[in-house]
Amino acid sequence: ESEFTHFLDGAQKVCRVMYYGLSPVVLAHISAAMIERQDREMLHVKPEQMVSSLVAIGPHDPEMKQRFADTECDRYESVEVDQPWSPIAVGTGIRDRVGTLRKDMEVEAASQFDKGRLLVDGPIGQIAPRLRDKFVVGIVKSHEKLYVKSPERQRAVFSLNRGERTSVFQRNQRYCTYLRIRSEPHREPLFGVVRLEVPATTEFLNLIDTIAGWILAETRPLSLPDPRYHVLPYPIHMLEMHLKARQPSDAKFRGILGI
């Protein structure tokens, strides 16, 4: 059985609502929350354990900031673009800003964690220093790049069977290991593979097999119908559904500007 007691996740919904000249302007609802499990039951998300914000993000311009001042948005975030300017560069800046705001909210929600064992959806690079000596584990579900260099080590990751992990390696102030939590025939090489992150201490190094077992236990039941079911722990799936249910509808987004 898993001994994780708390779970942390963030969510975002972004809607492009207009263009200012050639620059896109978006509304982004960003949220993060932590949920607790006691006696095998999930407790409701407490108000102090959830943060959310509705933010307008676009080019740096006083007129745009004023336009959103009298709406339901919490604030307007300006995006500065280094030369050469282009609408694509503005869009990239907006995506980066959304990601930064979401991570900030996840750190804020994690600050309510006091005791127990916390599983974070994503890396723990910014969260672990905030929690210091607390028990925190990160699970990374997507792999834009592999943190193993040699072809031999990459093949070791691709050829993992269910329940197998790679050797531990250190990245910054974290110990990491790749773990396959689900295997199906004829799937892509990284199907069911996650990267676990823990603080780089001897305590966590000695517990890495135990933690991997907890992650396997958290995959039952399957997180269907989510297409990421093969890498998504069920408690994180539940929390994500809770966050998405609180997001504004598309009609709400359009109505903010009277569109």
C-alpha positions as CSV (number, residue, x, y, z in Angstrom):
1,E,0.0,0.0,0.0
2,S,1.0,3.6,-0.6
3,E,1.9,5.8,2.3
4,F,1.5,9.1,0.5
5,T,-0.9,11.3,2.6
6,H,-1.0,14.5,0.5
7,F,-1.2,15.2,-3.3
8,L,-0.4,18.5,-5.1
9,D,-1.3,19.5,-8.6
10,G,-1.9,22.6,-10.7
11,A,-4.1,23.4,-13.7
12,Q,-4.6,26.1,-16.3
13,K,-7.1,27.1,-19.0
14,V,-6.0,29.6,-21.5
15,C,-8.2,31.3,-24.1
16,R,-7.0,33.7,-26.8
17,V,-9.6,36.5,-26.6
18,M,-8.3,39.2,-28.9
19,Y,-5.3,40.7,-30.8
20,Y,-3.8,44.1,-30.0
21,G,-2.3,45.0,-33.4
22,L,-0.5,41.8,-34.3
23,S,0.0,40.7,-30.7
24,P,-2.2,38.0,-29.1
25,V,-3.9,38.6,-25.8
26,V,-5.2,35.8,-23.6
27,L,-7.2,35.1,-20.5
28,A,-5.7,32.5,-18.3
29,H,-7.3,30.8,-15.3
30,I,-4.5,29.3,-13.3
31,S,-5.0,27.2,-10.1
32,A,-3.2,24.9,-7.7
33,A,-4.4,22.8,-4.8
34,M,-3.4,20.2,-2.3
35,I,-5.6,17.3,-1.2
36,E,-5.2,15.1,1.9
37,R,-6.0,11.4,2.3
38,Q,-6.9,9.9,5.7
39,D,-8.0,6.4,6.5
40,R,-8.0,5.5,2.7
41,E,-10.4,8.3,1.9
42,M,-9.8,11.6,0.1
43,L,-10.8,14.7,2.1
44,H,-12.2,17.8,0.5
45,V,-9.8,20.5,-0.7
46,K,-9.7,23.1,2.1
47,P,-10.0,26.8,1.0
48,E,-6.6,27.6,2.4
49,Q,-5.1,24.7,0.4
50,M,-6.2,26.1,-3.0
51,V,-5.1,29.2,-4.9
52,S,-6.5,30.5,-8.2
53,S,-6.3,33.6,-10.3
54,L,-7.8,34.9,-13.6
55,V,-5.1,36.8,-15.4
56,A,-5.0,38.7,-18.7
57,I,-1.7,38.4,-20.4
58,G,-0.5,40.3,-23.5
59,P,1.9,43.0,-24.8
60,H,3.2,45.8,-22.7
61,D,0.9,48.7,-23.3
62,P,-1.0,51.0,-20.8
63,E,-4.1,51.0,-23.0
64,M,-4.4,47.2,-22.7
65,K,-3.8,47.3,-18.9
66,Q,-6.6,49.9,-18.5
67,R,-9.0,47.9,-20.7
68,F,-8.8,44.9,-18.4
69,A,-8.8,47.0,-15.2
70,D,-12.6,47.1,-15.0
71,T,-13.2,43.5,-15.8
72,E,-13.3,40.4,-13.6
73,C,-9.6,39.7,-14.2
74,D,-7.4,39.9,-11.1
75,R,-4.7,41.7,-13.1
76,Y,-3.1,42.3,-16.4
77,E,0.4,40.8,-17.0
78,S,2.6,42.4,-19.6
79,V,5.0,40.4,-21.7
80,E,8.2,42.0,-22.9
81,V,9.7,40.5,-26.0
82,D,13.4,40.9,-26.9
83,Q,14.2,41.8,-30.5
84,P,13.5,40.6,-33.1
85,W,9.8,41.1,-32.3
86,S,7.1,38.8,-33.8
87,P,3.7,37.6,-32.9
88,I,5.2,34.2,-32.4
89,A,7.7,35.6,-29.9
90,V,4.8,37.2,-28.0
91,G,2.9,33.9,-27.9
92,T,6.0,32.2,-26.6
93,G,6.4,34.8,-23.9
94,I,2.7,34.3,-22.9
95,R,3.1,30.6,-22.6
96,D,6.2,31.0,-20.5
97,R,4.4,33.5,-18.2
98,V,1.5,31.1,-17.7
99,G,3.9,28.4,-16.8
100,T,5.7,30.6,-14.3
101,L,2.4,31.7,-12.7
102,R,1.3,28.1,-12.4
103,K,4.5,27.1,-10.7
104,D,4.3,30.0,-8.3
105,M,0.8,28.9,-7.3
106,E,1.9,25.4,-6.8
107,V,4.6,26.6,-4.5
108,E,2.1,28.7,-2.6
109,A,-0.3,25.7,-2.2
110,A,2.6,23.5,-1.1
111,S,3.5,26.0,1.6
112,Q,0.4,24.7,3.5
113,F,1.9,21.2,3.8
114,D,3.0,20.6,7.4
115,K,3.4,16.8,8.0
116,G,2.9,13.6,6.2
117,R,4.2,12.4,2.8
118,L,3.5,14.7,-0.2
119,L,3.4,13.6,-3.9
120,V,3.8,16.5,-6.3
121,D,2.7,16.4,-10.0
122,G,5.8,17.6,-11.7
123,P,9.4,18.5,-10.7
124,I,10.2,19.6,-7.1
125,G,13.0,22.0,-7.9
126,Q,11.1,25.1,-6.5
127,I,8.9,23.3,-4.0
128,A,11.5,21.2,-2.1
129,P,13.6,24.2,-0.9
130,R,10.3,25.8,0.4
131,L,9.4,22.7,2.4
132,R,13.0,22.1,3.6
133,D,13.0,18.9,5.6
134,K,9.5,17.8,4.7
135,F,8.8,14.5,2.9
136,V,8.2,15.4,-0.8
137,V,8.3,13.4,-4.0
138,G,7.8,14.6,-7.5
139,I,6.5,12.6,-10.4
140,V,7.2,13.9,-14.0
141,K,5.0,12.4,-16.6
142,S,6.3,14.0,-19.8
143,H,9.8,13.8,-21.2
144,E,10.8,16.6,-23.6
145,K,14.3,15.5,-23.0
146,L,15.9,12.5,-21.3
147,Y,18.4,13.2,-18.5
148,V,20.5,10.2,-19.5
149,K,23.2,10.9,-22.1
150,S,24.7,7.7,-23.4
151,P,22.9,5.4,-25.8
152,E,23.3,2.5,-23.4
153,R,21.5,4.3,-20.6
154,Q,18.8,5.5,-22.9
155,R,18.2,1.9,-24.1
156,A,18.0,1.0,-20.4
157,V,15.2,3.4,-20.0
158,F,13.4,2.3,-23.1
159,S,13.6,-1.4,-22.2
160,L,12.3,-1.2,-18.6
161,N,9.6,-3.7,-17.7
162,R,6.7,-2.7,-15.5
163,G,7.9,-2.2,-11.9
164,E,11.5,-1.7,-13.0
165,R,13.5,1.5,-12.5
166,T,16.9,2.8,-13.6
167,S,19.7,3.4,-11.3
168,V,19.5,6.7,-9.4
169,F,21.3,9.8,-10.7
170,Q,21.7,13.3,-9.3
171,R,20.3,16.4,-11.1
172,N,20.9,19.7,-9.3
173,Q,19.9,19.1,-5.7
174,R,17.6,16.1,-6.5
175,Y,18.0,12.4,-6.9
176,C,16.1,11.0,-9.9
177,T,15.2,7.6,-11.3
178,Y,13.1,6.5,-14.3
179,L,10.3,4.0,-13.4
180,R,7.9,2.2,-15.7
181,I,4.5,2.0,-14.1
182,R,2.6,0.4,-17.0
183,S,3.5,-1.7,-20.0
184,E,1.4,-2.6,-23.0
185,P,2.6,-4.4,-26.2
186,H,3.4,-2.3,-29.3
187,R,3.5,1.0,-27.5
188,E,6.0,3.8,-27.8
189,P,9.3,3.4,-25.9
190,L,8.4,5.8,-23.1
191,F,4.8,4.5,-22.6
192,G,4.2,4.2,-18.9
193,V,7.6,5.7,-17.9
194,V,7.8,8.5,-15.3
195,R,10.7,10.3,-13.7
196,L,10.7,10.4,-9.9
197,E,12.4,13.2,-8.1
198,V,13.3,13.3,-4.4
199,P,15.6,15.6,-2.3
200,A,19.3,14.5,-2.6
201,T,19.6,13.0,0.9
202,T,20.7,9.6,2.2
203,E,17.2,9.1,3.7
204,F,15.5,9.4,0.3
205,L,18.2,7.4,-1.4
206,N,17.6,4.5,0.9
207,L,13.8,4.7,0.4
208,I,13.8,4.9,-3.4
209,D,12.5,1.4,-4.0
210,T,9.8,1.8,-1.4
211,I,8.7,5.1,-3.0
212,A,8.6,3.4,-6.4
213,G,6.3,0.8,-4.9
214,W,4.0,3.5,-3.6
215,I,3.8,5.0,-7.0
216,L,2.8,1.7,-8.5
217,A,0.1,1.3,-5.9
218,E,-1.3,4.8,-6.7
219,T,-2.0,3.7,-10.3
220,R,-4.9,1.5,-9.2
221,P,-7.6,2.2,-10.3
222,L,-6.6,3.5,-13.7
223,S,-7.1,7.2,-14.4
224,L,-9.4,6.6,-17.3
225,P,-10.7,8.2,-19.5
226,D,-7.7,10.5,-19.3
227,P,-5.3,9.6,-22.2
228,R,-2.4,9.9,-19.8
229,Y,-3.7,7.1,-17.7
230,H,-0.5,5.1,-18.2
231,V,1.5,7.7,-16.2
232,L,-1.1,9.4,-14.1
233,P,-1.6,8.4,-10.4
234,Y,-5.3,8.2,-9.6
235,P,-5.2,10.7,-6.7
236,I,-3.6,13.3,-9.0
237,H,-6.3,12.5,-11.6
238,M,-9.0,13.2,-9.0
239,L,-7.4,16.5,-7.9
240,E,-7.0,17.6,-11.5
241,M,-10.7,16.9,-12.2
242,H,-11.5,19.1,-9.2
243,L,-9.4,21.9,-10.5
244,K,-10.8,21.7,-14.0
245,A,-14.4,21.7,-12.7
246,R,-13.7,25.1,-11.2
247,Q,-12.4,26.7,-14.4
248,P,-14.5,29.3,-16.2
249,S,-16.4,28.1,-19.3
250,D,-15.5,29.3,-22.8
251,A,-18.7,31.5,-22.7
252,K,-17.5,33.0,-19.4
253,F,-14.1,33.9,-21.0
254,R,-15.8,35.5,-24.0
255,G,-18.2,37.4,-21.8
256,I,-15.5,39.1,-19.8
257,L,-14.8,41.4,-22.7
258,G,-18.4,41.3,-24.0
259,I,-17.3,39.3,-27.1
